[in-house]
Amino acid sequence: MASIQKDLDWTSILLWIGLSIIGLIAIYSATQGPVSEFLPTFIQNNFWKQLLFVGISLGLLFGIQFINPTIFKNFSYVAYAISLLLMVYTLFFGQEINGAKSWLRFGGFGLQSSEFMKITTILAAANFLTSRRNLATEQIRYALVSFLIIFIPTLLVIAQNDFGTAIIFLALIPVILFWSGLPYGVALLMVSPAIILYLSVFSWVYGLIAMGIITAGVLFLQRSKWLTIVTVIMGSATVVVVQLALTKILQPHQVARVIAFTNPSYDPTGAGWNVIQAKTAIGSGGWTGKGFLEGTQTQLRFLPEQWTDFIFCVVGEEFGFLGASILILVFMLFLLRLLQLSINHKNPFAQLVTLSVAAVYFMHFFINVGSATALLPVIGIPLPFISYGGSAFIANTLMLAICLNMDLYKREFSIYS
Amino acid sequence: MNDIRNQHRTQLSIRVMQVLFATLCLVVLGRVFYLQVIEYEKYSMQGERNSIRQEIIPSARGLVFDRNGELLVSNEPIFTLTVNPATYDTSNNTLLAKLLDVEVSHIREQVKTARRYSWYRSSPLLSDIDFTQFAIIQQNLWQLPGIGHQLESKRTYTDKINASHIFGYLREADIKDFENNTSLFLGDKIGKSGLELIYEERLRGESGIEFKRVNAYGQALGSFVVENEGTNPIEGANIITTIDADLQAFAEDLMIDKTGAIIVMNPNTGAILTMVSSPNYQVDRLAGRLDRTYWAHINSDSTRPLFNRAVSSRQPPGSTFKPLMGLIGLEEGLITSTTNIPNTGGYQRGRLYRDIAPKRDYNLEKAITFSSNTYFYKLMDDIASSGRLNIWSERVKDFGLGVDLEIDLPSSTTGIVPDSAFLDRWFGVRKWGLGDLINLGIGQGVLSVSPLQIATMTSAIANGGYRISPYLVEQLETPFSTNFPNKRNPSKIDWVQKKHLDLVKKGMRGVVQEGSGRFYVKNDSIAIAGKTGTAQNPHGYSHGWFTSFAPFENPEIVVTVFLENAGFASISAAPIARLLHEFYLQGTYNSYVYNYVKNWEPQEDNSDQTAE
């Protein structure tokens, strides 16, 4: 039998604790500092609520370690179905906050069903793929089903008007396909439209250059004439569509938002405001920051959503490059450790779940920090374990707890399955 | 279950993902490094600019007092709405216009001006808003980002006197003013006329600068001290004028519904006790937010209320010039005290120059008393014929006519006292002759002077031949200094002899005792001496002059009254002067004469009959 004390992956837990503490400090500064006089009372309470969520999560994290790991696999479809129903229910009876209808109210607390949808989707998709006798997405039917398992919740999330979360779900598709043996060249081909689209927004020249490099990569990895041609056609089509969208299809205000991303000073009080304020907050932090509760951008309320989507700016401004790089490095180590757990596991289900969980964390991290530092257009999405939010914190911890549980029992796991 | 080969392949895939995640994390780290370390300068400045606003603390403008310390002009606090173009949303124009009850176009215009001036600095949007409107705006401030207010002040004036031409008005500085003066800020009001203009720099003081920390909504969070930054305002200097408010008020009362000017001056120092120009304007209606209707009205009014007749009006001095003529004649030896010239109805020289004084012989004293023209035609003829025109011109200028008196008011005129060079310019070389000069002897022709100059000339006669420099400001006072900006010592006019002066003064005393002044100016307890004059006016009734000093033996004041279109000065301007002498020297006045002056209407005179 595995011993929790000896076999539990304490490295991950320590990194998790590190991230939670950074988060609590940042939330404290963003809501309890001098800024609090500009904030409504319910936001001033955020720090204490988050402290409660961290406590609950801590209990959850250890409690789950006593569960038999087979449960996650066996109940994955049931859990998937329940969370889908919850999503639909939310769609009809949920509460709209900041334009996204993704909240269910239970007394004083709100539940964001899409946060829990992530882990059940991962479990269901992993279960489906690893239960096939001959695991191979080469068989198009399996690929389609696993695609649907991910795509249905994606559609529901889009229906809830939460595009940020939808991107997280969609990002699971290439990850799972990649893991299940998709040739690298094909994987590159699948992500190429996203890369080319991103660069085409700045200039069609960048888009074409990216297309050239990717095409060369596909040709090198696959040595297939047809795949190379498909890459060229898809890449060119992406560049053309982006140009058409910018000049012909999109409404002026939508174009303004896109242009504001590439050049925030184009509209400093409108679409570019958030980007400018976020960059200013981070940039003015310098090497060591302005000090705890001393950040003018944070405390004078120049940052939007500074306890959730722009919390990275709080850290960057008040603790400078020192604090920001500690956050990034802790997060990076955390991700690499999870992937290492995945590698160490012999059971494909556990391996795929852990991998997917790491991918979800990474996507959140990259989009959140990328938005705040203007690497990406502003997409509202929380930073796992750092941003305020009970549902997100508990759901993210739940994902970690399941990964750790499967890691803890990895010797027994092969026997059960 | 994966086979062994597949297991290896999967592990490799996950390794690739590890590398990919690590790489992208480092890309993010690099981006953060770029923003925080490489672009730190740019963003830290932007951060400061974001949260620190520079605000101007206006200095308190200096106060104005009369000679006895009575407060004449002070400041009153007003609320001025400001706009910060960086945070203001122009779609709020309509709402703002509705709340303030002004035209949307006006708001739009003001916002545009504010933007042109500075994008980040708050500029005035609407000044002097009343408290109810201010309260409404404060209630709606949450939907009006970028709108703020500042406490300003406007000029407030004593009710006792008008003195609009002395004080002058303030207007918002225009583009030209900003170009000339870098210490001005948009919305600053600066003096545009009167003392406010002349002493602008001293009255204004220096604005202070305060750095205020504000939040994203532009709400100020208390002042923020950065070492060596921010300055305290320096208060403007207070002005103690030479004006006697009681006398000024009385003089203004006498000039109601009359057109003209009054100067009351201390003949020994040049201090101006009273200066009235009528019609005047209500200077308080030009304070605070500009009353555009009133401004347009006073600018287009045909009686020109903005025009300061006391220092800017140019008129022939008429017979008030005769005493000075006598002094010059005596000095040049062209006449003596006993020279007798008969009046036979006029002076014949090429044509007949008319004289309506009683037909008899006149010596200088009597010629002044009865204002015989013939005497002075003859004298001027002698001056010109003996080639003394330019000497005459110099001597006249010594008495303050035809020169800039450098009074501390704007646009005072120098007037015209011709010499040969002037006449060459005026008529053309060799195109003028004796005929153009003889009229100068009785203060007509091309001669022109302001009431202030006549008062100055009269002072020099009264004080025994000292040229004085008129001034309005006795002292400029700050907590640290006191100075006397325009007070200048009298200087003896070297050629004037006491015996000559005494003769001329006796003639002027005679005007009041037995000449044209005997009806309305003669006062048994005050020895007033004076001289009437008529300035011919081609457009209507003649303008009347009366210039005088008292007490005769030891003069304390000079009173000069100039009335436009008044007809005979002896029954229009002279009674006013008498009342002022009485009021100043006795504290009482003759109520019969007072009622006469108040009910007086202009009467037609015969323009040819220029002698009084």
HADDOCK unambig.tbl for C-alpha pairs under 7 A between the chains (distance, minus, plus):
assign (segid A and resid 133 and name CA) (segid B and resid 1 and name CA) 6.56 0.50 0.50
assign (segid A and resid 179 and name CA) (segid B and resid 10 and name CA) 6.06 0.50 0.50
assign (segid A and resid 179 and name CA) (segid B and resid 13 and name CA) 6.27 0.50 0.50
assign (segid A and resid 280 and name CA) (segid B and resid 43 and name CA) 5.00 0.50 0.50
assign (segid A and resid 280 and name CA) (segid B and resid 46 and name CA) 6.59 0.50 0.50
assign (segid A and resid 280 and name CA) (segid B and resid 47 and name CA) 5.92 0.50 0.50
assign (segid A and resid 281 and name CA) (segid B and resid 47 and name CA) 6.95 0.50 0.50
assign (segid A and resid 282 and name CA) (segid B and resid 35 and name CA) 6.82 0.50 0.50
assign (segid A and resid 282 and name CA) (segid B and resid 36 and name CA) 6.22 0.50 0.50
assign (segid A and resid 283 and name CA) (segid B and resid 35 and name CA) 4.68 0.50 0.50
assign (segid A and resid 283 and name CA) (segid B and resid 36 and name CA) 4.17 0.50 0.50
assign (segid A and resid 283 and name CA) (segid B and resid 39 and name CA) 6.55 0.50 0.50
assign (segid A and resid 283 and name CA) (segid B and resid 40 and name CA) 5.28 0.50 0.50
assign (segid A and resid 283 and name CA) (segid B and resid 43 and name CA) 5.01 0.50 0.50
assign (segid A and resid 283 and name CA) (segid B and resid 44 and name CA) 6.63 0.50 0.50
assign (segid A and resid 284 and name CA) (segid B and resid 36 and name CA) 6.44 0.50 0.50
assign (segid A and resid 284 and name CA) (segid B and resid 40 and name CA) 5.65 0.50 0.50
assign (segid A and resid 284 and name CA) (segid B and resid 43 and name CA) 4.81 0.50 0.50
assign (segid A and resid 284 and name CA) (segid B and resid 44 and name CA) 3.97 0.50 0.50
assign (segid A and resid 284 and name CA) (segid B and resid 47 and name CA) 6.22 0.50 0.50
assign (segid A and resid 285 and name CA) (segid B and resid 36 and name CA) 6.02 0.50 0.50
assign (segid A and resid 286 and name CA) (segid B and resid 36 and name CA) 4.54 0.50 0.50
assign (segid A and resid 286 and name CA) (segid B and resid 37 and name CA) 5.46 0.50 0.50
assign (segid A and resid 286 and name CA) (segid B and resid 40 and name CA) 5.55 0.50 0.50
assign (segid A and resid 287 and name CA) (segid B and resid 36 and name CA) 6.58 0.50 0.50
assign (segid A and resid 287 and name CA) (segid B and resid 37 and name CA) 6.22 0.50 0.50
assign (segid A and resid 296 and name CA) (segid B and resid 51 and name CA) 6.87 0.50 0.50
assign (segid A and resid 297 and name CA) (segid B and resid 47 and name CA) 6.92 0.50 0.50
assign (segid A and resid 300 and name CA) (segid B and resid 215 and name CA) 4.38 0.50 0.50
assign (segid A and resid 300 and name CA) (segid B and resid 216 and name CA) 6.08 0.50 0.50
assign (segid A and resid 301 and name CA) (segid B and resid 215 and name CA) 6.18 0.50 0.50
assign (segid A and resid 301 and name CA) (segid B and resid 216 and name CA) 5.62 0.50 0.50
assign (segid A and resid 302 and name CA) (segid B and resid 215 and name CA) 6.91 0.50 0.50
assign (segid A and resid 302 and name CA) (segid B and resid 216 and name CA) 4.81 0.50 0.50
assign (segid A and resid 320 and name CA) (segid B and resid 36 and name CA) 7.00 0.50 0.50
assign (segid A and resid 321 and name CA) (segid B and resid 33 and name CA) 6.50 0.50 0.50
assign (segid A and resid 321 and name CA) (segid B and resid 36 and name CA) 6.09 0.50 0.50
assign (segid A and resid 325 and name CA) (segid B and resid 29 and name CA) 6.35 0.50 0.50
assign (segid A and resid 328 and name CA) (segid B and resid 25 and name CA) 6.86 0.50 0.50
assign (segid A and resid 328 and name CA) (segid B and resid 29 and name CA) 6.68 0.50 0.50
assign (segid A and resid 332 and name CA) (segid B and resid 22 and name CA) 6.32 0.50 0.50
assign (segid A and resid 332 and name CA) (segid B and resid 25 and name CA) 6.27 0.50 0.50
assign (segid A and resid 336 and name CA) (segid B and resid 18 and name CA) 5.87 0.50 0.50
assign (segid A and resid 339 and name CA) (segid B and resid 14 and name CA) 6.73 0.50 0.50
assign (segid A and resid 339 and name CA) (segid B and resid 18 and name CA) 6.55 0.50 0.50
assign (segid A and resid 343 and name CA) (segid B and resid 11 and name CA) 5.62 0.50 0.50
assign (segid A and resid 343 and name CA) (segid B and resid 14 and name CA) 6.65 0.50 0.50
assign (segid A and resid 370 and name CA) (segid B and resid 28 and name CA) 6.89 0.50 0.50
assign (segid A and resid 373 and name CA) (segid B and resid 32 and name CA) 6.85 0.50 0.50
